């Protein structure tokens, strides 16, 4: 597992927290440094995911697995983050 795939959940969570939840709970403005780092990490993850999906229909092969669901779950917040 590469560093980008290990850091993807953390990067997604950071982006959701900084750009969405902080505002919703009145905790101030996003930390630009945290957003910049998380955006870079998430970008690397997205490249890895694109490469995998170019080879197979789903993350772990030709059928939906828990891997697909775990990748898709945080992406529902992407438009807000």
Secondary structure, 3 states (H helix, E strand, C coil): CCHHHHHHHHHHHHHHHHHHHHHHCCCCCCCHHHHHHHHHHHHHHHHHHHHHHHHCCECCECCCCHHHHHHHHHHCCCCCC
